[in-house]
Amino acid sequence: MATIVVGVDGSDSAREALRFAVQEARLRGAGLRVVTAWHMPAMAYGAVGFSPAVDPTVFEDSAGAALEAALAGLGEQADGVEIEPAVRTGQPAHVLTEEARGADLLVVGSRGHGGFAGLLLGSVSHQCALYASCPVVIVHEPSRSA
């Protein structure tokens, strides 16, 4: 069976990517791996001895909740599509390109929850387009003026 990997992070762009990936999986008769990545931001580490000042499970739980919310938002749209959810630790672009090894397609949103909201193409989608070992589809949010 073919595999499609899609990255989700709770953003509007990721929700559009997920919807696209579900439709594509249905058309291809493919399985869908829905991936979210989390990592400890540098500010979470204390200055003395670099021990975490924050419990890492807070970030992992937040990522898992974002993934569950994205899947719940699909409703009946996902009926009949085999979905494998995955919460992984690491930088999003690296996690997604690793998860996409051996996949037939990687789907990402054009902009996520990164720090550069004004960009037309986010850094994660750009890195995925450069480094993925399979074709990459970058899904843009629908125009709000339409």
N, CA, C and O atoms as a DFTB+ gen file, in Angstrom:
584 C
 N C O
     1  1       0.844      -1.179       0.000
     2  2       0.000       0.000       0.000
     3  2       0.888       1.240       0.000
     4  3       1.926       1.264       0.662
     5  1       0.493       2.237      -0.720
     6  2       1.206       3.506      -0.758
     7  2       1.035       4.229       0.578
     8  3       0.066       4.001       1.302
     9  1       1.989       5.100       0.888
    10  2       1.934       5.871       2.124
    11  2       2.088       7.348       1.825
    12  3       2.962       7.751       1.058
    13  1       1.235       8.148       2.435
    14  2       1.329       9.598       2.366
    15  2       1.595      10.086       3.782
    16  3       0.929       9.664       4.727
    17  1       2.569      10.973       3.925
    18  2       2.906      11.565       5.216
    19  2       2.459      13.022       5.178
    20  3       2.695      13.723       4.194
    21  1       1.819      13.473       6.243
    22  2       1.408      14.872       6.340
    23  2       1.815      15.421       7.697
    24  3       1.676      14.747       8.718
    25  1       2.318      16.652       7.701
    26  2       2.710      17.301       8.940
    27  2       1.613      18.213       9.451
    28  3       1.021      18.974       8.686
    29  1       1.341      18.138      10.752
    30  2       0.347      19.025      11.361
    31  2       0.956      19.701      12.579
    32  3       1.764      19.109      13.295
    33  1       0.554      20.960      12.806
    34  2       1.052      21.706      13.959
    35  2      -0.026      22.582      14.593
    36  3       0.275      23.422      15.441
    37  1      -1.268      22.390      14.188
    38  2      -2.354      23.180      14.751
    39  2      -2.661      24.449      13.982
    40  3      -3.632      25.134      14.304
    41  1      -1.869      24.787      12.978
    42  2      -2.091      26.006      12.202
    43  2      -3.172      25.787      11.138
    44  3      -3.496      24.651      10.793
    45  1      -3.721      26.888      10.627
    46  2      -4.708      26.810       9.550
    47  2      -4.112      26.143       8.317
    48  3      -4.774      25.339       7.659
    49  1      -2.871      26.474       8.006
    50  2      -2.201      25.904       6.850
    51  2      -2.047      24.390       6.995
    52  3      -2.209      23.656       6.019
    53  1      -1.740      23.924       8.185
    54  2      -1.605      22.482       8.426
    55  2      -2.947      21.783       8.313
    56  3      -3.016      20.652       7.830
    57  1      -4.025      22.444       8.755
    58  2      -5.362      21.844       8.607
    59  2      -5.713      21.669       7.133
    60  3      -6.301      20.657       6.752
    61  1      -5.357      22.650       6.303
    62  2      -5.588      22.524       4.859
    63  2      -4.743      21.398       4.273
    64  3      -5.212      20.644       3.420
    65  1      -3.488      21.282       4.733
    66  2      -2.614      20.204       4.260
    67  2      -3.197      18.844       4.631
    68  3      -3.151      17.910       3.831
    69  1      -3.743      18.729       5.840
    70  2      -4.339      17.475       6.280
    71  2      -5.553      17.121       5.423
    72  3      -5.711      15.973       5.007
    73  1      -6.399      18.100       5.163
    74  2      -7.569      17.836       4.304
    75  2      -7.132      17.371       2.911
    76  3      -7.693      16.425       2.357
    77  1      -6.127      18.047       2.357
    78  2      -5.606      17.654       1.045
    79  2      -5.069      16.229       1.098
    80  3      -5.357      15.424       0.212
    81  1      -4.293      15.914       2.130
    82  2      -3.675      14.592       2.251
    83  2      -4.729      13.491       2.376
    84  3      -4.569      12.411       1.807
    85  1      -5.799      13.761       3.115
    86  2      -6.876      12.770       3.249
    87  2      -7.512      12.504       1.885
    88  3      -7.742      11.351       1.520
    89  1      -7.794      13.563       1.137
    90  2      -8.383      13.396      -0.198
    91  2      -7.437      12.623      -1.118
    92  3      -7.862      11.744      -1.868
    93  1      -6.157      12.961      -1.048
    94  2      -5.171      12.278      -1.882
    95  2      -5.042      10.804      -1.491
    96  3      -4.935       9.940      -2.361
    97  1      -5.053      10.517      -0.198
    98  2      -4.983       9.127       0.267
    99  2      -6.180       8.330      -0.239
   100  3      -6.043       7.182      -0.662
   101  1      -7.341       8.948      -0.191
   102  2      -8.542       8.268      -0.675
   103  2      -8.423       7.980      -2.182
   104  3      -8.744       6.877      -2.625
   105  1      -7.968       8.953      -2.962
   106  2      -7.821       8.774      -4.414
   107  2      -6.809       7.687      -4.762
   108  3      -7.011       6.928      -5.710
   109  1      -5.731       7.614      -4.001
   110  2      -4.656       6.662      -4.287
   111  2      -4.826       5.322      -3.583
   112  3      -4.079       4.382      -3.856
   113  1      -5.800       5.222      -2.679
   114  2      -5.925       4.010      -1.876
   115  2      -4.722       3.843      -0.962
   116  3      -4.263       2.727      -0.719
   117  1      -4.215       4.965      -0.456
   118  2      -2.995       4.972       0.346
   119  2      -3.305       5.081       1.831
   120  3      -4.382       5.527       2.226
   121  1      -2.352       4.670       2.636
   122  2      -2.408       4.910       4.063
   123  2      -1.883       6.313       4.339
   124  3      -1.114       6.869       3.555
   125  1      -2.306       6.869       5.451
   126  2      -1.925       8.239       5.795
   127  2      -1.249       8.256       7.159
   128  3      -1.832       7.823       8.153
   129  1      -0.009       8.761       7.205
   130  2       0.703       8.948       8.465
   131  2       0.657      10.437       8.792
   132  3       1.223      11.261       8.073
   133  1      -0.018      10.768       9.878
   134  2      -0.180      12.164      10.301
   135  2       0.822      12.419      11.416
   136  3       0.751      11.801      12.478
   137  1       1.766      13.344      11.166
   138  2       2.908      13.533      12.044
   139  2       2.916      14.943      12.629
   140  3       2.692      15.929      11.926
   141  1       3.176      15.012      13.917
   142  2       3.476      16.290      14.552
   143  2       4.781      16.125      15.307
   144  3       5.067      15.066      15.865
   145  1       5.564      17.186      15.313
   146  2       6.874      17.146      15.970
   147  2       6.915      18.171      17.092
   148  3       6.289      19.228      17.024
   149  1       7.664      17.829      18.114
   150  2       7.846      18.764      19.217
   151  2       9.304      18.735      19.644
   152  3      10.011      17.748      19.440
   153  1       9.732      19.822      20.231
   154  2      11.080      19.880      20.785
   155  2      11.091      20.868      21.943
   156  3      10.200      21.707      22.073
   157  1      12.095      20.756      22.760
   158  2      12.250      21.673      23.892
   159  2      12.893      22.953      23.371
   160  3      14.011      22.907      22.856
   161  1      12.219      24.092      23.491
   162  2      12.852      25.339      23.077
   163  2      14.017      25.666      24.009
   164  3      14.018      25.285      25.179
   165  1      15.001      26.374      23.474
   166  2      16.207      26.693      24.250
   167  2      15.878      27.415      25.547
   168  3      16.555      27.210      26.555
   169  1      14.859      28.249      25.540
   170  2      14.523      29.005      26.749
   171  2      13.970      28.125      27.864
   172  3      13.840      28.579      29.001
   173  1      13.645      26.873      27.554
   174  2      13.105      25.977      28.576
   175  2      14.198      25.398      29.464
   176  3      13.913      24.801      30.502
   177  1      15.457      25.579      29.050
   178  2      16.564      25.055      29.838
   179  2      17.049      26.106      30.824
   180  3      17.194      27.279      30.478
   181  1      17.293      25.683      32.028
   182  2      17.816      26.595      33.047
   183  2      19.270      26.928      32.764
   184  3      19.942      26.192      32.041
   185  1      19.761      28.009      33.312
   186  2      21.128      28.447      33.064
   187  2      22.151      27.560      33.773
   188  3      23.248      27.364      33.251
   189  1      21.830      27.032      34.919
   190  2      22.790      26.241      35.679
   191  2      22.703      24.781      35.251
   192  3      21.671      24.133      35.427
   193  1      23.785      24.276      34.694
   194  2      23.847      22.859      34.340
   195  2      22.943      22.439      33.208
   196  3      22.848      21.245      32.925
   197  1      22.292      23.340      32.565
   198  2      21.423      23.071      31.425
   199  2      20.319      22.069      31.719
   200  3      19.881      21.348      30.823
   201  1      19.873      22.019      32.945
   202  2      18.759      21.125      33.261
   203  2      17.455      21.808      32.853
   204  3      17.317      23.021      33.007
   205  1      16.507      21.044      32.338
   206  2      15.252      21.658      31.904
   207  2      14.542      22.371      33.053
   208  3      14.383      21.827      34.145
   209  1      14.123      23.598      32.773
   210  2      13.356      24.359      33.754
   211  2      11.871      24.013      33.644
   212  3      11.071      24.383      34.503
   213  1      11.519      23.306      32.585
   214  2      10.134      22.934      32.321
   215  2      10.093      21.432      32.035
   216  3      11.003      20.884      31.413
   217  1       9.060      20.795      32.483
   218  2       8.892      19.364      32.231
   219  2       8.646      19.131      30.734
   220  3       7.693      19.687      30.188
   221  1       9.478      18.322      30.048
   222  2       9.321      18.098      28.615
   223  2       7.982      17.466      28.233
   224  3       7.527      17.620      27.099
   225  1       7.351      16.762      29.165
   226  2       6.068      16.147      28.825
   227  2       5.005      17.191      28.539
   228  3       4.011      16.892      27.876
   229  1       5.195      18.420      29.029
   230  2       4.252      19.505      28.712
   231  2       4.230      19.751      27.210
   232  3       3.163      19.921      26.619
   233  1       5.419      19.770      26.587
   234  2       5.506      20.003      25.148
   235  2       4.983      18.805      24.353
   236  3       4.289      18.967      23.349
   237  1       5.327      17.607      24.817
   238  2       4.854      16.406      24.132
   239  2       3.332      16.297      24.215
   240  3       2.678      15.970      23.225
   241  1       2.772      16.568      25.387
   242  2       1.320      16.515      25.551
   243  2       0.622      17.551      24.677
   244  3      -0.431      17.276      24.102
   245  1       1.206      18.736      24.579
   246  2       0.644      19.796      23.740
   247  2       0.650      19.382      22.263
   248  3      -0.318      19.620      21.541
   249  1       1.741      18.767      21.829
   250  2       1.830      18.290      20.445
   251  2       0.800      17.197      20.194
   252  3       0.145      17.186      19.151
   253  1       0.654      16.278      21.147
   254  2      -0.341      15.213      21.006
   255  2      -1.752      15.758      20.954
   256  3      -2.583      15.257      20.196
   257  1      -2.033      16.774      21.745
   258  2      -3.360      17.398      21.738
   259  2      -3.626      18.085      20.403
   260  3      -4.743      18.023      19.888
   261  1      -2.609      18.742      19.836
   262  2      -2.774      19.389      18.529
   263  2      -3.059      18.350      17.444
   264  3      -3.869      18.582      16.547
   265  1      -2.389      17.213      17.535
   266  2      -2.612      16.135      16.573
   267  2      -4.028      15.580      16.706
   268  3      -4.725      15.397      15.708
   269  1      -4.450      15.314      17.942
   270  2      -5.810      14.800      18.162
   271  2      -6.868      15.780      17.673
   272  3      -7.862      15.371      17.072
   273  1      -6.661      17.067      17.925
   274  2      -7.620      18.086      17.485
   275  2      -7.697      18.142      15.960
   276  3      -8.780      18.286      15.391
   277  1      -6.545      18.028      15.305
   278  2      -6.533      18.039      13.840
   279  2      -7.302      16.850      13.277
   280  3      -8.078      16.997      12.333
   281  1      -7.085      15.679      13.856
   282  2      -7.787      14.484      13.383
   283  2      -9.279      14.568      13.680
   284  3     -10.101      14.177      12.851
   285  1      -9.632      15.075      14.857
   286  2     -11.050      15.223      15.209
   287  2     -11.739      16.203      14.270
   288  3     -12.919      16.044      13.957
   289  1     -11.008      17.213      13.822
   290  2     -11.573      18.201      12.913
   291  2     -11.916      17.657      11.541
   292  3     -12.631      18.309      10.781
   293  1     -11.423      16.479      11.212
   294  2     -11.734      15.876       9.914
   295  2     -13.158      15.335       9.865
   296  3     -13.775      15.312       8.799
   297  1     -13.683      14.901      11.005
   298  2     -15.022      14.315      11.027
   299  2     -15.113      13.128      10.093
   300  3     -14.228      12.273      10.060
   301  1     -16.186      13.088       9.340
   302  2     -16.435      11.965       8.425
   303  2     -15.554      11.995       7.187
   304  3     -15.498      11.021       6.436
   305  1     -14.870      13.101       6.974
   306  2     -14.013      13.237       5.798
   307  2     -12.952      12.133       5.746
   308  3     -12.525      11.740       4.660
   309  1     -12.526      11.633       6.900
   310  2     -11.468      10.623       6.961
   311  2     -12.002       9.194       6.916
   312  3     -11.214       8.248       6.925
   313  1     -13.315       9.017       6.867
   314  2     -13.876       7.666       6.835
   315  2     -13.293       6.874       5.676
   316  3     -13.239       7.356       4.544
   317  1     -12.858       5.660       5.966
   318  2     -12.329       4.776       4.930
   319  2     -10.846       4.963       4.652
   320  3     -10.282       4.238       3.833
   321  1     -10.204       5.914       5.312
   322  2      -8.768       6.130       5.120
   323  2      -8.039       5.594       6.354
   324  3      -8.368       5.947       7.487
   325  1      -7.057       4.744       6.117
   326  2      -6.257       4.197       7.223
   327  2      -5.288       5.280       7.698
   328  3      -4.424       5.721       6.940
   329  1      -5.434       5.705       8.953
   330  2      -4.634       6.803       9.491
   331  2      -3.764       6.304      10.639
   332  3      -4.235       5.640      11.562
   333  1      -2.478       6.644      10.554
   334  2      -1.511       6.330      11.602
   335  2      -1.023       7.653      12.196
   336  3      -0.255       8.363      11.548
   337  1      -1.448       7.998      13.405
   338  2      -0.947       9.227      14.033
   339  2       0.443       8.997      14.615
   340  3       0.752       7.902      15.085
   341  1       1.287      10.044      14.581
   342  2       2.640       9.921      15.113
   343  2       3.073      11.244      15.740
   344  3       3.037      12.291      15.094
   345  1       3.479      11.183      16.999
   346  2       4.054      12.327      17.699
   347  2       5.531      12.022      17.871
   348  3       5.898      11.030      18.500
   349  1       6.385      12.885      17.305
   350  2       7.827      12.641      17.326
   351  2       8.569      13.825      17.947
   352  3       8.111      14.966      17.895
   353  1       9.711      13.524      18.528
   354  2      10.573      14.541      19.110
   355  2      11.603      14.980      18.084
   356  3      12.248      14.144      17.452
   357  1      11.760      16.285      17.917
   358  2      12.795      16.815      17.024
   359  2      12.325      18.048      16.293
   360  3      11.175      18.468      16.423
   361  1      13.226      18.622      15.524
   362  2      12.878      19.774      14.706
   363  2      11.914      19.319      13.610
   364  3      12.142      18.281      12.988
   365  1      10.841      20.076      13.361
   366  2       9.790      19.618      12.438
   367  2      10.280      19.193      11.055
   368  3       9.888      18.127      10.579
   369  1      11.112      19.980      10.403
   370  2      11.551      19.615       9.051
   371  2      12.322      18.305       9.059
   372  3      12.128      17.465       8.181
   373  1      13.188      18.126      10.037
   374  2      13.964      16.888      10.127
   375  2      13.046      15.693      10.387
   376  3      13.171      14.652       9.741
   377  1      12.132      15.850      11.330
   378  2      11.192      14.767      11.648
   379  2      10.381      14.393      10.410
   380  3      10.244      13.211      10.093
   381  1       9.848      15.386       9.716
   382  2       8.999      15.102       8.551
   383  2       9.773      14.432       7.422
   384  3       9.268      13.494       6.806
   385  1      10.987      14.895       7.140
   386  2      11.754      14.257       6.063
   387  2      12.155      12.835       6.450
   388  3      12.216      11.958       5.589
   389  1      12.429      12.596       7.733
   390  2      12.724      11.229       8.179
   391  2      11.483      10.339       8.070
   392  3      11.566       9.208       7.590
   393  1      10.342      10.847       8.514
   394  2       9.092      10.068       8.445
   395  2       8.696       9.777       6.998
   396  3       8.027       8.781       6.723
   397  1       9.109      10.646       6.077
   398  2       8.733      10.487       4.671
   399  2       9.667       9.555       3.901
   400  3       9.418       9.271       2.729
   401  1      10.738       9.074       4.539
   402  2      11.614       8.113       3.848
   403  2      10.787       6.880       3.495
   404  3      10.165       6.267       4.362
   405  1      10.791       6.534       2.234
   406  2      10.030       5.379       1.774
   407  2       8.566       5.685       1.499
   408  3       7.839       4.822       1.008
   409  1       8.122       6.898       1.808
   410  2       6.727       7.277       1.520
   411  2       6.608       7.688       0.056
   412  3       7.605       7.939      -0.622
   413  1       5.389       7.748      -0.403
   414  2       5.140       8.146      -1.785
   415  2       4.936       9.644      -1.933
   416  3       5.089      10.196      -3.022
   417  1       4.587      10.300      -0.825
   418  2       4.293      11.728      -0.890
   419  2       4.390      12.320       0.510
   420  3       4.018      11.678       1.492
   421  1       4.894      13.551       0.594
   422  2       4.914      14.323       1.832
   423  2       4.089      15.578       1.591
   424  3       4.304      16.289       0.609
   425  1       3.144      15.851       2.486
   426  2       2.275      17.019       2.364
   427  2       2.498      17.905       3.582
   428  3       2.443      17.439       4.720
   429  1       2.752      19.189       3.333
   430  2       2.932      20.161       4.410
   431  2       2.174      21.440       4.065
   432  3       1.880      21.715       2.901
   433  1       1.870      22.203       5.095
   434  2       1.270      23.515       4.885
   435  2       2.338      24.518       4.501
   436  3       3.529      24.281       4.706
   437  1       1.911      25.635       3.944
   438  2       2.880      26.633       3.488
   439  2       3.457      27.441       4.637
   440  3       4.592      27.910       4.559
   441  1       2.689      27.607       5.696
   442  2       3.163      28.360       6.862
   443  2       2.548      27.754       8.099
   444  3       1.350      27.473       8.137
   445  1       3.369      27.553       9.110
   446  2       2.863      26.991      10.355
   447  2       2.950      28.000      11.471
   448  3       2.743      29.196      11.267
   449  1       3.258      27.506      12.649
   450  2       3.347      28.365      13.829
   451  2       4.768      28.845      14.079
   452  3       5.157      29.064      15.226
   453  1       5.546      29.009      13.016
   454  2       6.910      29.505      13.174
   455  2       6.930      30.995      13.456
   456  3       5.882      31.634      13.551
   457  1       8.134      31.546      13.589
   458  2       8.283      32.945      13.961
   459  2       8.235      33.927      12.809
   460  3       8.354      35.131      13.035
   461  1       8.065      33.462      11.588
   462  2       8.096      34.347      10.430
   463  2       6.759      34.328       9.712
   464  3       6.667      33.850       8.582
   465  1       5.738      34.837      10.348
   466  2       4.370      34.748       9.837
   467  2       4.181      35.455       8.506
   468  3       3.245      35.125       7.779
   469  1       5.026      36.410       8.157
   470  2       4.852      37.146       6.914
   471  2       5.360      36.431       5.676
   472  3       5.103      36.879       4.559
   473  1       6.071      35.334       5.851
   474  2       6.624      34.625       4.705
   475  2       5.528      33.900       3.925
   476  3       4.567      33.395       4.507
   477  1       5.684      33.855       2.608
   478  2       4.754      33.088       1.783
   479  2       5.011      31.598       1.912
   480  3       4.091      30.790       1.789
   481  1       6.255      31.237       2.160
   482  2       6.637      29.841       2.321
   483  2       7.407      29.734       3.625
   484  3       8.419      30.410       3.808
   485  1       6.938      28.892       4.528
   486  2       7.595      28.757       5.821
   487  2       8.904      28.006       5.734
   488  3       9.180      27.335       4.740
   489  1       9.702      28.118       6.768
   490  2      11.010      27.474       6.768
   491  2      10.897      25.950       6.771
   492  3      11.716      25.273       6.149
   493  1       9.894      25.402       7.462
   494  2       9.734      23.942       7.488
   495  2       9.348      23.431       6.106
   496  3       9.933      22.460       5.626
   497  1       8.382      24.060       5.463
   498  2       7.985      23.606       4.126
   499  2       9.134      23.763       3.139
   500  3       9.319      22.918       2.264
   501  1       9.901      24.832       3.272
   502  2      11.050      25.042       2.398
   503  2      12.088      23.936       2.591
   504  3      12.590      23.386       1.611
   505  1      12.413      23.605       3.839
   506  2      13.383      22.546       4.109
   507  2      12.877      21.190       3.631
   508  3      13.649      20.385       3.111
   509  1      11.590      20.937       3.803
   510  2      11.029      19.667       3.318
   511  2      11.142      19.571       1.805
   512  3      11.489      18.518       1.269
   513  1      10.851      20.666       1.117
   514  2      10.957      20.671      -0.348
   515  2      12.395      20.411      -0.794
   516  3      12.622      19.761      -1.815
   517  1      13.355      20.910      -0.041
   518  2      14.769      20.728      -0.397
   519  2      15.298      19.346      -0.072
   520  3      16.106      18.807      -0.828
   521  1      14.858      18.749       1.049
   522  2      15.530      17.556       1.559
   523  2      14.721      16.267       1.578
   524  3      15.283      15.209       1.862
   525  1      13.443      16.311       1.292
   526  2      12.639      15.079       1.319
   527  2      13.061      14.145       0.194
   528  3      13.457      14.586      -0.885
   529  1      12.971      12.859       0.461
   530  2      13.355      11.852      -0.529
   531  2      12.173      11.433      -1.419
   532  3      12.299      10.521      -2.237
   533  1      11.044      12.096      -1.255
   534  2       9.861      11.800      -2.063
   535  2       9.264      13.130      -2.534
   536  3       9.676      14.190      -2.063
   537  1       8.306      13.086      -3.452
   538  2       7.652      14.333      -3.859
   539  2       6.986      15.023      -2.668
   540  3       6.500      14.366      -1.747
   541  1       6.971      16.353      -2.701
   542  2       6.402      17.167      -1.635
   543  2       5.311      18.065      -2.220
   544  3       5.511      18.717      -3.245
   545  1       4.165      18.088      -1.560
   546  2       3.105      19.026      -1.905
   547  2       3.029      20.046      -0.777
   548  3       2.922      19.682       0.394
   549  1       3.085      21.335      -1.139
   550  2       2.963      22.413      -0.168
   551  2       1.605      23.064      -0.390
   552  3       1.348      23.643      -1.446
   553  1       0.747      22.964       0.605
   554  2      -0.635      23.432       0.497
   555  2      -0.742      24.818       1.129
   556  3      -0.362      25.020       2.283
   557  1      -1.259      25.755       0.363
   558  2      -1.474      27.113       0.872
   559  2      -2.862      27.227       1.474
   560  3      -3.778      26.498       1.093
   561  1      -3.007      28.139       2.410
   562  2      -4.314      28.417       2.984
   563  2      -5.191      29.037       1.908
   564  3      -4.692      29.741       1.031
   565  1      -6.495      28.782       1.966
   566  2      -7.375      29.457       0.997
   567  2      -7.362      30.961       1.247
   568  3      -7.199      31.415       2.379
   569  1      -7.534      31.711       0.190
   570  2      -7.554      33.167       0.324
   571  2      -8.717      33.592       1.180
   572  3      -9.842      33.133       0.980
   573  1      -8.459      34.463       2.132
   574  2      -9.512      34.950       3.021
   575  2     -10.431      35.946       2.326
   576  3     -11.538      36.194       2.804
   577  1      -9.994      36.526       1.201
   578  2     -10.817      37.494       0.495
   579  2     -11.779      36.836      -0.474
   580  3     -12.651      37.500      -1.035
   581  1     -11.625      35.526      -0.677
   582  2     -12.483      34.817      -1.628
   583  2     -13.821      34.482      -1.029
   584  3     -14.664      33.883      -1.697
